[in-house]
Amino acid sequence: MIVVKKTLIKNDYKKITIYKIFWGIPMNINRLLILLAIMANTFLFGCTSSKLIYQIDPDFSQLTPALENREIIYVEVTDNRNATTNTATLTSIDSDIPDNTALKSKLTQYLKDKQFKIINRALLADIGIEIGIVELELSLDSGFFKSKITGKSELKIIFHKKSKQWSKTFKASRSQDIANPVNEFDATGIMNQMLSKQFNSIFSDGELIKFITK
């Protein structure tokens, strides 16, 4: 931002100070201060991320054809993240409830809605699904007029079929610039877009489909 100050003499008595800002629009000191106050408020509001949360609700639709004629399903989601200190300058965005609890709840409800029977013992199920959260985070890098939200996900997927087991780790990431102020809907949208794409890749994986149908 460039501000040019000019002092004009009018009738040898009054000094008028004119400020030219941005595209050379002239304004006096009062108007300049009001504009700067609005800009500062926008910046501070956009940087206020301590109360930002997201809600997990990804798309699992690719799972239905993958399961084919299986009817009895076991589901478990665990949080396997290491408790490390985050030294980054980015602001962390938290979930409204624990990630593993939210993910298990949404996946279980999806399967119930599709008429699958959910049980709590993997060996008795047609298919057992375990999801281990190795990394799942959303962070905010605040800017003056816009901010960047970045998401990272690493999930270890384990499928059980009676005594047999298949496992693979999948990674995903997503980042997007958002005009300030950033809100819960922005954070939730980016998180679920990332997870939906990741689960689409997981449940359409050729090796997994072969394991389920073999």
Backbone as a chain_set.jsonl record, in Angstrom:
{"seq": "MIVVKKTLIKNDYKKITIYKIFWGIPMNINRLLILLAIMANTFLFGCTSSKLIYQIDPDFSQLTPALENREIIYVEVTDNRNATTNTATLTSIDSDIPDNTALKSKLTQYLKDKQFKIINRALLADIGIEIGIVELELSLDSGFFKSKITGKSELKIIFHKKSKQWSKTFKASRSQDIANPVNEFDATGIMNQMLSKQFNSIFSDGELIKFITK", "coords": {"N": [[0.854, -1.187, 0.0], [0.646, 2.179, -0.91], [1.008, 5.433, 0.277], [0.581, 8.751, -0.431], [1.464, 11.905, 0.603], [0.272, 15.184, 0.486], [0.493, 18.652, 0.948], [-1.545, 21.375, 0.778], [-1.841, 24.889, 0.195], [-4.308, 27.147, 1.001], [-5.788, 30.175, 0.38], [-3.817, 31.338, 1.907], [-4.19, 30.826, 4.574], [-5.316, 28.346, 5.42], [-4.154, 25.091, 5.737], [-4.35, 22.288, 3.869], [-4.283, 18.885, 4.062], [-3.757, 16.295, 1.923], [-4.253, 12.917, 1.15], [-3.167, 10.392, -0.954], [-4.193, 7.304, -1.884], [-3.776, 3.88, -2.781], [-5.153, 3.759, -5.838], [-4.615, 6.398, -6.339], [-6.668, 7.867, -5.211], [-7.918, 10.722, -3.761], [-8.037, 11.686, -0.324], [-8.908, 13.004, 2.879], [-7.319, 13.255, 6.181], [-9.072, 12.164, 8.105], [-10.754, 10.411, 6.679], [-8.812, 8.658, 5.751], [-7.888, 7.48, 8.148], [-10.196, 6.13, 8.965], [-10.446, 4.246, 6.906], [-8.053, 2.805, 7.249], [-8.562, 1.72, 9.76], [-10.72, 0.013, 9.225], [-9.446, -1.794, 7.53], [-7.542, -2.881, 9.258], [-9.204, -4.102, 11.112], [-10.393, -6.032, 9.495], [-8.165, -7.602, 8.956], [-7.444, -8.543, 11.521], [-9.783, -9.909, 12.231], [-9.824, -11.851, 10.294], [-7.641, -13.299, 11.064], [-8.367, -14.469, 13.39], [-8.476, -17.414, 14.597], [-8.712, -19.188, 16.652], [-11.121, -20.23, 17.51], [-12.039, -21.626, 15.41], [-13.431, -24.511, 13.948], [-13.866, -27.811, 12.525], [-16.111, -30.132, 10.921], [-16.332, -33.541, 10.533], [-17.43, -35.253, 7.723], [-17.315, -37.063, 5.351], [-17.609, -38.341, 1.925], [-18.628, -41.591, 1.378], [-19.426, -43.128, -0.721], [-18.196, -44.757, -2.639], [-17.636, -47.064, -1.36], [-19.811, -48.817, -1.243], [-20.236, -50.32, -3.795], [-17.831, -51.678, -3.641], [-18.065, -53.474, -1.552], [-19.863, -55.304, -2.476], [-21.751, -58.229, -2.252], [-21.527, -58.533, 0.461], [-22.717, -58.546, 3.809], [-22.519, -58.366, 6.614], [-20.722, -56.283, 8.649], [-17.764, -55.117, 10.206], [-16.527, -52.34, 12.002], [-13.901, -50.162, 12.851], [-12.167, -47.366, 14.125], [-9.169, -45.864, 14.835], [-7.039, -43.591, 16.637], [-3.905, -43.014, 15.814], [-1.935, -41.137, 15.949], [1.191, -39.55, 16.642], [2.127, -37.972, 19.665], [3.355, -35.15, 19.255], [5.154, -32.054, 19.531], [3.99, -29.208, 17.981], [5.778, -27.069, 16.104], [5.353, -25.29, 14.146], [4.426, -22.228, 12.449], [1.849, -22.036, 11.715], [-1.684, -21.904, 12.377], [-3.497, -24.255, 14.164], [-6.465, -26.031, 13.302], [-9.2, -27.369, 14.913], [-11.205, -30.382, 15.337], [-14.767, -30.681, 15.931], [-15.49, -32.823, 17.511], [-13.554, -35.676, 18.702], [-11.437, -36.903, 16.077], [-11.305, -39.663, 15.327], [-13.578, -40.703, 16.567], [-15.614, -39.239, 15.281], [-15.227, -40.018, 12.598], [-15.658, -42.812, 12.687], [-18.32, -42.845, 13.527], [-19.66, -41.586, 11.359], [-19.029, -43.324, 9.226], [-20.099, -45.749, 10.121], [-22.829, -45.052, 10.318], [-23.369, -44.517, 7.634], [-23.088, -47.085, 6.507], [-25.129, -48.447, 7.839], [-27.346, -47.071, 6.831], [-27.268, -48.025, 4.288], [-28.202, -50.522, 4.601], [-26.495, -52.448, 5.701], [-25.392, -54.763, 8.177], [-24.032, -54.045, 11.298], [-21.517, -55.255, 13.379], [-19.619, -55.994, 16.405], [-17.369, -57.617, 16.384], [-14.606, -58.582, 14.642], [-13.877, -61.084, 13.496], [-16.25, -62.412, 13.119], [-17.531, -61.113, 11.155], [-18.466, -60.495, 7.708], [-16.83, -58.756, 6.351], [-14.243, -56.899, 7.774], [-13.466, -53.609, 8.729], [-10.848, -51.516, 9.389], [-9.588, -48.42, 10.344], [-6.767, -46.562, 10.733], [-5.7, -43.587, 12.06], [-3.002, -41.962, 11.059], [-2.056, -39.462, 10.449], [-3.853, -36.482, 10.548], [-4.831, -33.41, 9.893], [-5.642, -29.906, 9.984], [-4.748, -26.719, 9.027], [-4.23, -23.168, 9.428], [-3.061, -20.449, 7.636], [-2.743, -17.237, 8.124], [-3.514, -14.282, 6.298], [-3.471, -10.853, 5.045], [-5.71, -9.983, 3.449], [-6.652, -12.408, 2.6], [-6.615, -15.896, 3.556], [-4.857, -19.017, 3.907], [-5.928, -22.318, 3.935], [-4.763, -25.443, 4.866], [-4.803, -28.903, 4.475], [-3.907, -32.142, 5.679], [-3.646, -35.645, 5.373], [-3.161, -38.941, 6.493], [-3.851, -42.216, 6.33], [-4.03, -45.473, 7.644], [-5.222, -48.323, 6.288], [-6.954, -51.238, 7.066], [-8.292, -54.245, 6.046], [-10.303, -56.932, 6.973], [-10.972, -60.332, 6.31], [-12.446, -62.837, 7.461], [-9.962, -64.955, 8.52], [-8.035, -63.762, 7.035], [-6.084, -60.892, 5.961], [-5.74, -57.554, 4.745], [-3.766, -54.703, 4.068], [-2.946, -51.22, 3.738], [-1.4, -48.032, 3.316], [-2.637, -44.777, 2.882], [-2.211, -41.524, 1.563], [-3.124, -38.036, 1.587], [-3.691, -34.633, 0.566], [-4.618, -31.172, 0.748], [-4.991, -27.779, -0.201], [-6.159, -24.428, 0.041], [-6.892, -21.081, -0.875], [-8.657, -18.686, 0.968], [-10.971, -16.041, 1.16], [-10.837, -13.573, 3.674], [-13.282, -13.006, 6.289], [-12.256, -16.222, 7.492], [-14.307, -19.077, 8.006], [-16.192, -21.631, 9.844], [-17.512, -23.188, 7.933], [-15.859, -23.013, 5.714], [-13.542, -24.353, 6.644], [-14.618, -26.905, 7.242], [-15.526, -27.695, 4.708], [-13.133, -27.914, 3.18], [-11.729, -29.904, 4.606], [-13.49, -32.141, 4.285], [-13.649, -32.394, 1.512], [-11.051, -33.176, 0.957], [-10.908, -35.632, 2.426], [-12.998, -37.072, 1.215], [-12.082, -37.437, -1.414], [-9.844, -38.956, -0.794], [-10.966, -41.299, 0.392], [-12.379, -42.209, -1.791], [-10.291, -43.026, -3.434], [-9.252, -45.029, -1.816], [-11.354, -46.981, -1.57], [-11.672, -47.74, -4.152], [-9.416, -48.967, -4.836], [-7.488, -51.246, -6.654], [-6.176, -53.55, -5.63], [-7.434, -53.854, -3.179], [-10.117, -54.324, -3.944], [-9.772, -56.749, -5.238], [-8.987, -58.335, -3.065], [-11.326, -58.33, -1.512], [-13.224, -59.54, -3.171], [-12.166, -61.961, -3.917]], "CA": [[0.0, 0.0, 0.0], [1.431, 3.413, -1.006], [0.279, 6.632, 0.668], [1.282, 9.968, -0.816], [0.964, 13.035, 1.368], [0.463, 16.498, -0.144], [-0.056, 19.752, 1.729], [-1.921, 22.491, -0.084], [-2.094, 26.177, 0.854], [-5.507, 27.771, 0.447], [-6.018, 31.54, 0.9], [-2.717, 31.655, 2.825], [-4.591, 30.604, 5.97], [-5.621, 26.953, 5.709], [-3.353, 24.034, 5.152], [-5.17, 21.101, 3.642], [-3.442, 17.719, 3.797], [-4.44, 15.325, 1.078], [-3.564, 11.632, 1.038], [-3.563, 9.592, -2.102], [-3.997, 5.918, -1.491], [-4.093, 2.911, -3.816], [-5.173, 4.226, -7.236], [-4.504, 7.847, -6.377], [-7.914, 8.492, -4.783], [-7.605, 11.68, -2.706], [-8.866, 11.675, 0.876], [-8.282, 13.717, 3.988], [-6.79, 12.414, 7.244], [-10.15, 11.427, 8.771], [-11.16, 9.288, 5.83], [-7.706, 7.717, 5.726], [-7.874, 6.746, 9.411], [-11.33, 5.213, 8.952], [-10.11, 3.162, 6.0], [-7.027, 1.976, 7.88], [-9.204, 0.996, 10.863], [-11.489, -1.075, 8.62], [-8.499, -2.782, 7.033], [-6.949, -3.549, 10.425], [-10.233, -4.976, 11.677], [-10.516, -7.169, 8.59], [-6.997, -8.45, 9.142], [-7.53, -9.203, 12.822], [-10.908, -10.844, 12.196], [-9.42, -12.975, 9.457], [-6.61, -14.069, 11.75], [-8.912, -15.05, 14.616], [-8.757, -18.8, 14.235], [-8.699, -20.055, 17.828], [-12.423, -20.849, 17.678], [-12.396, -22.342, 14.192], [-13.533, -25.966, 14.037], [-14.415, -28.48, 11.342], [-16.928, -31.309, 11.191], [-16.018, -34.619, 9.595], [-18.596, -35.865, 7.071], [-16.9, -37.314, 3.968], [-18.425, -39.18, 1.042], [-18.184, -42.989, 1.371], [-20.265, -43.825, -1.709], [-17.432, -45.742, -3.4], [-17.54, -48.292, -0.568], [-20.957, -49.7, -1.491], [-19.945, -51.348, -4.814], [-16.657, -52.464, -3.252], [-18.478, -54.541, -0.637], [-20.695, -56.245, -3.243], [-22.83, -58.93, -1.546], [-21.248, -58.682, 1.878], [-23.82, -57.976, 4.582], [-22.165, -58.134, 8.014], [-19.51, -55.462, 8.608], [-17.148, -54.637, 11.446], [-15.877, -51.043, 11.778], [-13.15, -49.573, 13.948], [-11.293, -46.248, 13.746], [-8.294, -45.527, 15.952], [-6.159, -42.439, 16.475], [-2.533, -43.482, 16.002], [-1.009, -40.014, 15.782], [2.184, -39.354, 17.689], [1.947, -36.728, 20.427], [4.546, -34.32, 19.056], [4.941, -30.62, 19.666], [3.942, -28.522, 16.693], [6.554, -25.827, 16.159], [5.033, -24.488, 12.96], [3.789, -20.933, 12.696], [0.458, -22.103, 11.294], [-2.672, -22.106, 13.432], [-4.192, -25.532, 14.025], [-7.925, -26.015, 13.365], [-9.592, -28.607, 15.582], [-12.515, -30.965, 15.063], [-15.74, -30.433, 16.992], [-15.341, -33.989, 18.375], [-12.355, -36.408, 18.27], [-11.49, -37.321, 14.676], [-11.617, -41.088, 15.167], [-14.981, -40.882, 16.958], [-16.455, -38.687, 14.219], [-15.09, -40.824, 11.383], [-16.332, -44.091, 12.911], [-19.756, -42.589, 13.583], [-20.156, -41.3, 10.014], [-18.91, -44.523, 8.404], [-21.083, -46.712, 10.624], [-24.156, -44.603, 9.932], [-23.495, -44.696, 6.188], [-23.31, -48.503, 6.239], [-26.478, -48.783, 8.321], [-28.299, -46.504, 5.874], [-27.223, -48.885, 3.098], [-28.75, -51.819, 5.016], [-25.496, -53.385, 6.199], [-25.475, -55.056, 9.605], [-22.776, -53.723, 11.956], [-21.251, -56.013, 14.593], [-18.412, -55.52, 17.089], [-16.314, -58.63, 16.368], [-14.113, -58.65, 13.267], [-13.814, -62.463, 12.984], [-17.601, -62.889, 12.8], [-18.061, -60.278, 10.078], [-18.069, -60.812, 6.334], [-15.696, -57.866, 6.105], [-13.89, -55.992, 8.864], [-12.792, -52.395, 8.254], [-10.136, -50.758, 10.412], [-8.924, -47.211, 9.849], [-5.853, -45.979, 11.707], [-5.328, -42.212, 11.706], [-1.582, -41.689, 11.265], [-1.997, -37.996, 10.423], [-5.053, -35.807, 10.069], [-4.754, -32.063, 10.448], [-6.06, -28.758, 9.191], [-4.058, -25.553, 9.577], [-4.583, -21.874, 8.841], [-2.002, -19.453, 7.462], [-3.523, -16.005, 8.0], [-2.977, -13.175, 5.53], [-4.148, -9.568, 5.259], [-7.034, -10.021, 2.824], [-7.066, -13.799, 2.453], [-5.851, -16.863, 4.322], [-4.745, -20.325, 3.262], [-6.197, -23.492, 4.755], [-4.059, -26.614, 4.353], [-5.154, -30.158, 5.126], [-3.056, -33.312, 5.434], [-4.236, -36.872, 5.9], [-2.494, -40.221, 6.25], [-4.685, -43.247, 6.946], [-3.677, -46.872, 7.427], [-6.463, -49.07, 6.098], [-6.85, -52.683, 7.237], [-9.522, -54.99, 5.787], [-10.285, -58.323, 7.436], [-11.935, -61.263, 5.72], [-12.223, -64.008, 8.309], [-8.602, -64.975, 9.062], [-7.132, -63.068, 6.117], [-5.981, -59.45, 6.212], [-5.116, -56.696, 3.723], [-3.521, -53.363, 4.626], [-2.238, -50.258, 2.888], [-1.46, -46.657, 3.826], [-3.015, -43.79, 1.868], [-1.974, -40.133, 1.941], [-3.839, -37.019, 0.804], [-3.5, -33.262, 1.037], [-5.388, -30.159, 0.02], [-4.84, -26.408, 0.295], [-7.015, -23.486, -0.684], [-6.942, -19.706, -0.396], [-10.01, -18.275, 1.339], [-11.081, -14.623, 1.514], [-11.176, -13.327, 5.078], [-12.888, -13.873, 7.393], [-12.432, -17.664, 7.333], [-15.282, -19.572, 8.969], [-16.302, -23.081, 10.051], [-17.934, -23.84, 6.702], [-14.666, -23.118, 4.872], [-12.697, -25.405, 7.2], [-15.315, -28.175, 7.071], [-15.548, -28.023, 3.281], [-11.806, -28.344, 2.725], [-11.441, -31.199, 5.236], [-14.293, -33.217, 3.714], [-13.245, -32.575, 0.12], [-9.826, -33.963, 1.001], [-11.21, -36.991, 2.874], [-13.847, -37.737, 0.217], [-11.198, -37.873, -2.506], [-8.994, -40.016, -0.27], [-11.756, -42.526, 0.527], [-12.692, -42.678, -3.143], [-9.106, -43.758, -3.875], [-9.122, -46.229, -0.983], [-12.37, -47.995, -1.838], [-11.595, -48.164, -5.548], [-8.094, -49.556, -5.025], [-7.592, -52.544, -7.322], [-5.749, -54.62, -4.736], [-8.484, -54.036, -2.172], [-11.271, -54.955, -4.601], [-9.394, -58.15, -5.471], [-9.0, -59.016, -1.768], [-12.712, -58.499, -1.062], [-14.026, -60.396, -4.059], [-11.506, -63.253, -4.177]], "C": [[0.889, 1.236, 0.0], [0.54, 4.6, -0.668], [1.131, 7.841, 0.323], [0.653, 11.152, -0.101], [1.297, 14.337, 0.648], [-0.207, 17.558, 0.721], [-0.294, 20.947, 0.809], [-2.176, 23.736, 0.747], [-3.294, 26.829, 0.185], [-5.742, 29.098, 1.156], [-4.987, 31.931, 1.954], [-3.065, 31.416, 4.282], [-4.735, 29.121, 6.301], [-4.655, 26.024, 4.98], [-4.225, 22.784, 5.048], [-4.238, 19.942, 3.261], [-4.258, 16.671, 3.061], [-3.588, 14.056, 1.001], [-4.091, 10.898, -0.186], [-3.181, 8.143, -1.82], [-4.468, 4.997, -2.603], [-4.023, 3.541, -5.2], [-5.129, 5.749, -7.328], [-5.77, 8.552, -5.976], [-7.615, 9.461, -3.647], [-8.569, 11.549, -1.529], [-8.131, 12.405, 1.991], [-7.907, 12.745, 5.093], [-7.874, 11.591, 7.925], [-10.587, 10.204, 7.965], [-10.065, 8.223, 5.772], [-7.686, 6.853, 6.988], [-9.016, 5.733, 9.476], [-11.03, 4.004, 8.075], [-9.086, 2.222, 6.617], [-7.606, 1.151, 9.02], [-9.998, -0.198, 10.339], [-10.566, -2.187, 8.138], [-7.871, -3.57, 8.175], [-7.936, -4.519, 11.047], [-10.431, -6.227, 10.827], [-9.378, -8.142, 8.779], [-7.094, -9.237, 10.438], [-8.638, -10.244, 12.841], [-10.551, -12.091, 11.4], [-8.404, -13.859, 10.134], [-7.138, -14.74, 13.009], [-9.366, -16.469, 14.329], [-8.866, -19.731, 15.431], [-10.023, -20.791, 18.0], [-12.878, -21.602, 16.428], [-12.414, -23.845, 14.441], [-13.987, -26.506, 12.681], [-15.22, -29.683, 11.795], [-16.663, -32.351, 10.107], [-17.3, -35.238, 9.051], [-18.255, -36.137, 5.6], [-17.873, -38.204, 3.204], [-17.832, -40.589, 1.003], [-18.833, -43.798, 0.246], [-19.513, -44.897, -2.498], [-17.328, -47.071, -2.663], [-18.638, -49.292, -0.907], [-20.681, -50.726, -2.592], [-18.752, -52.214, -4.442], [-17.04, -53.651, -2.377], [-19.348, -55.596, -1.305], [-21.777, -56.887, -2.379], [-22.542, -59.172, -0.068], [-22.332, -57.973, 2.685], [-23.431, -57.594, 6.006], [-20.787, -57.475, 8.08], [-19.057, -55.09, 10.024], [-16.392, -53.355, 11.131], [-15.144, -50.603, 13.041], [-12.247, -48.48, 13.396], [-10.482, -45.857, 14.968], [-7.429, -44.323, 15.617], [-4.743, -42.865, 16.827], [-1.501, -42.37, 15.833], [-0.04, -39.927, 16.955], [1.954, -38.01, 18.365], [3.23, -35.916, 20.342], [4.179, -32.854, 19.176], [5.012, -29.96, 18.312], [4.646, -27.178, 16.799], [6.275, -24.923, 14.968], [4.333, -23.191, 13.353], [2.327, -20.937, 12.31], [-0.445, -22.361, 12.488], [-3.434, -23.396, 13.179], [-5.7, -25.331, 14.157], [-8.374, -27.362, 13.895], [-10.974, -29.08, 15.146], [-13.461, -30.671, 16.225], [-15.78, -31.593, 17.985], [-14.105, -34.746, 17.905], [-12.499, -36.999, 16.874], [-11.89, -38.782, 14.512], [-13.069, -41.392, 15.544], [-15.92, -40.415, 15.85], [-16.423, -39.561, 12.972], [-15.793, -42.168, 11.529], [-17.85, -43.911, 12.899], [-20.337, -42.386, 12.187], [-20.113, -42.54, 9.125], [-19.935, -45.574, 8.821], [-22.496, -46.334, 10.203], [-24.396, -44.769, 8.438], [-23.819, -46.151, 5.866], [-24.695, -48.956, 6.699], [-27.538, -48.279, 7.351], [-28.361, -47.334, 4.591], [-27.619, -50.329, 3.42], [-27.7, -52.868, 5.354], [-25.708, -53.573, 7.7], [-24.105, -54.84, 10.233], [-22.647, -54.556, 13.233], [-19.91, -55.575, 15.177], [-17.306, -56.562, 17.203], [-15.884, -58.881, 14.926], [-14.165, -60.055, 12.696], [-15.184, -63.012, 12.591], [-18.221, -62.121, 11.622], [-17.658, -60.82, 8.712], [-16.823, -60.014, 5.957], [-15.482, -56.996, 7.346], [-13.09, -54.825, 8.329], [-12.161, -51.687, 9.443], [-9.427, -49.588, 9.749], [-8.059, -46.661, 10.974], [-5.422, -44.6, 11.248], [-3.861, -41.993, 12.066], [-1.345, -40.176, 11.315], [-3.32, -37.464, 9.885], [-5.072, -34.425, 10.709], [-5.21, -31.024, 9.435], [-5.422, -27.538, 9.833], [-4.389, -24.306, 8.776], [-3.373, -20.966, 8.811], [-2.682, -18.127, 7.148], [-2.782, -14.939, 7.2], [-3.801, -11.927, 5.758], [-5.569, -9.591, 4.706], [-7.561, -11.447, 2.646], [-6.145, -14.696, 3.277], [-5.826, -18.186, 3.564], [-5.017, -21.421, 4.285], [-5.529, -24.691, 4.088], [-4.437, -27.846, 5.164], [-4.202, -31.265, 4.732], [-3.7, -34.536, 6.074], [-3.379, -38.071, 5.518], [-3.261, -41.276, 7.041], [-4.146, -44.638, 6.615], [-4.963, -47.686, 7.414], [-6.188, -50.561, 6.229], [-8.231, -53.303, 6.99], [-9.327, -56.43, 6.246], [-11.344, -59.124, 6.673], [-11.684, -62.611, 6.378], [-10.788, -63.962, 8.856], [-7.594, -64.248, 8.184], [-7.177, -61.553, 6.366], [-5.265, -58.757, 5.06], [-4.921, -55.314, 4.308], [-2.719, -52.507, 3.648], [-2.408, -48.864, 3.486], [-1.709, -45.692, 2.677], [-2.784, -42.377, 2.404], [-2.765, -39.192, 1.032], [-3.541, -35.647, 1.395], [-4.349, -32.325, 0.184], [-5.12, -28.795, 0.638], [-5.648, -25.47, -0.58], [-6.949, -22.106, -0.038], [-8.396, -19.301, -0.179], [-9.996, -16.787, 1.687], [-11.46, -14.494, 2.983], [-12.567, -12.701, 5.2], [-13.174, -15.349, 7.085], [-13.415, -18.162, 8.385], [-15.313, -21.098, 9.009], [-16.68, -23.817, 8.772], [-16.761, -24.007, 5.742], [-13.792, -24.283, 5.331], [-13.32, -26.785, 6.981], [-15.304, -28.622, 5.611], [-14.215, -28.561, 2.792], [-11.449, -29.703, 3.315], [-12.199, -32.33, 4.547], [-14.048, -33.434, 2.226], [-11.997, -33.438, 0.049], [-10.117, -35.416, 1.368], [-12.048, -37.755, 1.856], [-13.012, -38.259, -0.951], [-10.314, -39.023, -2.046], [-9.756, -41.336, -0.146], [-12.186, -43.075, -0.828], [-11.527, -43.497, -3.691], [-8.952, -45.071, -3.112], [-10.076, -47.319, -1.444], [-12.449, -48.412, -3.302], [-10.225, -48.77, -5.869], [-8.211, -50.977, -5.588], [-7.212, -53.718, -6.434], [-6.812, -54.916, -3.68], [-9.697, -54.745, -2.767], [-10.998, -56.442, -4.827], [-9.44, -58.944, -4.178], [-10.434, -59.301, -1.314], [-13.442, -59.554, -1.874], [-13.426, -61.785, -4.27], [-12.066, -64.355, -3.293]], "O": [[1.797, 1.337, 0.825], [-0.538, 4.764, -1.239], [2.283, 7.934, 0.747], [-0.555, 11.371, -0.193], [2.439, 14.571, 0.251], [-1.339, 17.379, 1.17], [0.62, 21.455, 0.16], [-2.669, 23.649, 1.872], [-3.31, 27.038, -1.028], [-5.879, 29.143, 2.378], [-5.266, 32.774, 2.807], [-2.28, 31.782, 5.156], [-4.308, 28.69, 7.372], [-4.389, 26.164, 3.786], [-4.762, 22.302, 6.045], [-3.507, 20.013, 2.274], [-5.308, 16.228, 3.526], [-2.372, 14.113, 0.813], [-5.298, 10.804, -0.411], [-2.024, 7.813, -1.558], [-5.445, 5.294, -3.29], [-2.929, 3.828, -5.686], [-5.577, 6.316, -8.324], [-5.967, 9.711, -6.34], [-7.083, 9.025, -2.626], [-9.765, 11.328, -1.715], [-6.902, 12.423, 2.04], [-8.145, 11.544, 4.969], [-7.633, 10.44, 8.29], [-10.763, 9.113, 8.506], [-10.358, 7.028, 5.746], [-7.491, 5.64, 6.911], [-8.841, 4.62, 9.973], [-11.324, 2.869, 8.452], [-9.219, 1.002, 6.53], [-7.194, 0.011, 9.23], [-9.963, -1.282, 10.922], [-10.86, -3.37, 8.312], [-7.689, -4.783, 8.073], [-7.566, -5.618, 11.458], [-10.611, -7.329, 11.346], [-9.579, -9.357, 8.767], [-6.856, -10.445, 10.462], [-8.468, -11.33, 13.394], [-10.908, -13.213, 11.759], [-8.307, -15.045, 9.821], [-6.415, -15.513, 13.637], [-10.488, -16.7, 13.879], [-9.087, -20.93, 15.263], [-10.047, -21.876, 18.583], [-13.979, -22.152, 16.398], [-11.507, -24.385, 15.076], [-14.431, -25.756, 11.812], [-15.039, -30.191, 12.901], [-16.76, -32.063, 8.914], [-18.152, -35.693, 9.814], [-18.832, -35.519, 4.705], [-18.827, -38.743, 3.766], [-16.669, -40.765, 0.639], [-18.788, -45.028, 0.266], [-20.128, -45.85, -2.976], [-16.975, -48.089, -3.259], [-18.405, -50.499, -0.858], [-20.874, -51.918, -2.352], [-18.662, -53.362, -4.877], [-16.415, -54.709, -2.449], [-19.545, -56.676, -0.748], [-22.627, -56.186, -1.831], [-23.25, -59.943, 0.58], [-22.811, -56.913, 2.282], [-23.946, -56.617, 6.551], [-19.799, -58.048, 7.619], [-19.867, -54.792, 10.902], [-15.696, -53.276, 10.119], [-15.683, -50.661, 14.146], [-11.638, -48.638, 12.338], [-11.045, -45.552, 16.02], [-7.125, -44.069, 14.452], [-4.418, -43.055, 17.999], [-0.323, -42.642, 15.601], [-0.4, -40.192, 18.102], [1.624, -37.025, 17.705], [4.081, -35.978, 21.23], [3.033, -32.465, 18.949], [5.985, -30.133, 17.578], [4.181, -26.268, 17.485], [6.919, -23.884, 14.818], [3.74, -23.075, 14.425], [1.624, -19.954, 12.545], [-0.029, -22.956, 13.482], [-3.96, -23.6, 12.085], [-6.163, -24.568, 15.005], [-7.964, -28.397, 13.371], [-11.795, -28.304, 14.659], [-13.025, -30.442, 17.353], [-16.068, -31.388, 19.164], [-13.634, -34.489, 16.797], [-13.552, -37.532, 16.524], [-12.716, -39.11, 13.66], [-13.714, -42.234, 14.92], [-16.892, -41.094, 15.517], [-17.459, -39.817, 12.359], [-16.455, -42.621, 10.595], [-18.575, -44.726, 12.33], [-21.384, -42.946, 11.863], [-21.043, -42.787, 8.357], [-20.562, -46.211, 7.974], [-23.273, -47.191, 9.781], [-25.498, -45.122, 8.02], [-24.705, -46.432, 5.059], [-25.35, -49.753, 6.028], [-28.515, -48.975, 7.078], [-29.377, -47.343, 3.895], [-27.401, -51.237, 2.618], [-27.989, -54.064, 5.3], [-26.147, -52.658, 8.398], [-23.115, -55.393, 9.754], [-23.551, -54.566, 14.068], [-19.149, -54.864, 14.52], [-16.402, -56.415, 18.025], [-16.675, -59.328, 14.096], [-14.471, -60.216, 11.514], [-15.273, -63.967, 11.819], [-19.312, -62.458, 11.16], [-16.648, -61.51, 8.574], [-15.896, -60.528, 5.331], [-16.429, -56.431, 7.892], [-12.145, -55.014, 7.563], [-12.851, -51.304, 10.388], [-8.755, -49.743, 8.73], [-8.565, -46.332, 12.047], [-4.844, -44.453, 10.171], [-3.519, -41.856, 13.241], [-0.547, -39.681, 12.111], [-3.834, -37.953, 8.879], [-5.3, -34.286, 11.91], [-5.171, -31.231, 8.222], [-5.536, -27.337, 11.042], [-4.774, -24.376, 7.609], [-2.732, -20.737, 9.837], [-3.148, -17.918, 6.028], [-1.586, -14.718, 7.392], [-4.726, -11.93, 6.57], [-6.52, -9.258, 5.413], [-8.769, -11.663, 2.553], [-5.039, -14.301, 3.646], [-6.663, -18.439, 2.697], [-4.416, -21.449, 5.359], [-5.708, -24.926, 2.893], [-4.393, -27.827, 6.394], [-3.742, -31.326, 3.592], [-4.231, -34.465, 7.182], [-2.932, -38.2, 4.378], [-3.312, -41.231, 8.271], [-3.846, -44.943, 5.461], [-5.697, -47.731, 8.401], [-5.288, -51.088, 5.575], [-9.211, -52.935, 7.637], [-8.314, -57.061, 5.945], [-12.454, -58.651, 6.43], [-10.853, -63.406, 5.939], [-10.437, -63.029, 9.578], [-6.425, -64.13, 8.55], [-8.149, -61.015, 6.895], [-4.321, -59.291, 4.478], [-5.815, -54.796, 4.977], [-1.928, -53.009, 2.85], [-3.437, -48.559, 4.089], [-1.069, -45.779, 1.629], [-3.119, -42.072, 3.549], [-3.038, -39.503, -0.127], [-3.185, -35.521, 2.567], [-4.737, -32.649, -0.938], [-5.033, -28.668, 1.86], [-5.802, -25.689, -1.781], [-6.951, -21.979, 1.187], [-9.254, -19.541, -1.028], [-9.12, -16.324, 2.418], [-12.313, -15.233, 3.474], [-12.989, -11.952, 4.318], [-14.201, -15.68, 6.493], [-13.367, -17.722, 9.534], [-14.559, -21.766, 8.302], [-16.227, -24.938, 8.543], [-16.668, -25.012, 5.039], [-13.354, -25.099, 4.52], [-12.631, -27.724, 6.581], [-15.096, -29.8, 5.321], [-14.174, -29.556, 2.069], [-10.924, -30.564, 2.609], [-11.614, -33.373, 4.255], [-14.223, -34.547, 1.729], [-11.887, -34.319, -0.803], [-9.633, -36.333, 0.704], [-11.838, -38.95, 1.651], [-13.211, -39.381, -1.416], [-10.057, -39.956, -2.807], [-9.242, -42.382, -0.541], [-12.339, -44.286, -0.984], [-11.731, -44.53, -4.33], [-8.573, -46.094, -3.684], [-9.659, -48.453, -1.682], [-13.197, -49.324, -3.656], [-9.916, -49.05, -7.028], [-8.949, -51.804, -5.053], [-7.855, -54.766, -6.48], [-7.058, -56.071, -3.334], [-10.242, -55.665, -2.156], [-11.876, -57.284, -4.635], [-9.877, -60.095, -4.174], [-10.723, -60.38, -0.796], [-14.189, -60.365, -1.326], [-14.111, -62.688, -4.752], [-11.625, -65.501, -3.381]]}, "num_chains": 1, "name": "protein.A"}
